[in-house]
Amino acid sequence: MSANPEHIMVIGAGIVGVSTAIWLQRAGHRVTLLDREGPAAGASFGNAGILAACAIVPVTVPGLIWKAPKMLFSRDQPLFLKWRYLPRLVPFLLKYLANTNARSVDRASQALSQLLHDSPEQHVALAKGTPAENYITTDDYLFGYKDKTEFEADSFVWNLRKNFGVKYTEMKAEALAEFDPSLKGRFGYGVHCPYHGHISDPGAYVEALAGHFEASGGEVLQAELSGFDISAGRCCGIETNTGTLKADTYILATGAWSGPLANALGITVPLESERGYHVEFTNPSITLRAPIMVAAGKFVATPMEGRLRCAGVVEFGGLDLPASKAPAEFLKRSIAKLFPDLTYDGVEEWMGHRPATADSIPVIGKSPKAENVLVGYGHHHIGLTGGPKTGRWLAQLASGQPTNADLSAYAPGR
């Protein structure tokens, strides 16, 4: 319990914000959770549901700068761009691509490994004793390749994972089929990663966590933050569309929408929306034993409650432009090729915004301009995976407790 309980306002009710609110509440604080739409309205709803402890490798691996143009001009590659957004994207893109080197990747992987290595345990601890724990499955995570040659082309990625302690076993086609008969004939080679997990319904999971927070005495408000009232190095209140709100400490966890708000706090870490898509099939004829990353298409097929969700790809197009047809069509073609025998009752498509920093490292810590404002955002593809530990760290920082971790890599002032 905190020695000095405060009123703390957490802004953003995705997995990071809800996790932060629960850990703060358990530390004895009075907590208000604020969101413009309500819990689990964004990427926390539509993600692939993987507790991807192995997701320590950033997108910006060496060689991407040469591969990206070819990928953008192919309808069969998982990288897309809203071309009219390109002029606004260029400043971020230059800094993003400047990190496609071994030194930057190693730095990012160190930070991501510290955040993610025990993610299933972090989710279990967060959800313990709440209705949300029923959505957690701690199980395996698979990667499927066309053949061993395609796997070997990913050697940089797998060697990096091995160097950071990720356990995995290579699998021939026969072993994949033995592990999960529904995968028979679909891949020529694979990788089995133990000590992972997945969430059977990410949106319902985050809503259940938020419901537990509220039932335990927490306050949930719906309002949109527009700015901070900062004086003498402290935030005296926040401006919203419903008026001025006050607390002792404020925590910003608004995901891809954090950029301008963070800039007002003196944070200059470049941030962009990395748009992701999913195609979800209701009552599918194929039920997978465990989630599998389809390496060729850079999407994950995840078994969920009465559904099969296929989620992934990357599109740069900002926060305001509508969803594109091409990424969803790419996913549907890839799924039809992999699962030509799949039947289902219905299909739904979704697009959401992942918060992408130029160096692939989340921003976690105290803001430069206001000592009583902390931030936690910028998790790219690993928001669900890293949300509970990020929330635990933020709650510890806000309570003046040690984190037992070196958080300098995530520093807002970097």
Secondary structure, DSSP 8 states (H G I E B T S, - for coil): --SS--EEEEE--SHHHHHHHHHHHHTT-EEEEEESS-TT-SHHHHS--B--TT--S-S--TTHHHHHHHHHT-TTSSEEE-GGGHHHHHHHHHHHHTT-SHHHHHHHHHHHHHHHTTHHHHHHHHHTTSGGGGGEE---EEEEESSHHHHHTTHHHHHHHHHTT---EEEEHHHHHHH-GGGTTT-SEEEEE-S--EES-HHHHHHHHHHHHHHTT-EEEE--EEEEEEETTEEEEEEETTEEE--SEEEE--GGGGHHHHHHTT----EEEEEEEEEEEES-S---SS-EEETTTTEEEEEETTEEEEEEEEEE-TTTS---HHHHHHHHHHHHHH-TT---SEEEEEEEEEEEETTS--EEEE-SS-TTEEEEE--TT-HHHHHHHHHHHHHHHHHT---SS--GGG-TT-
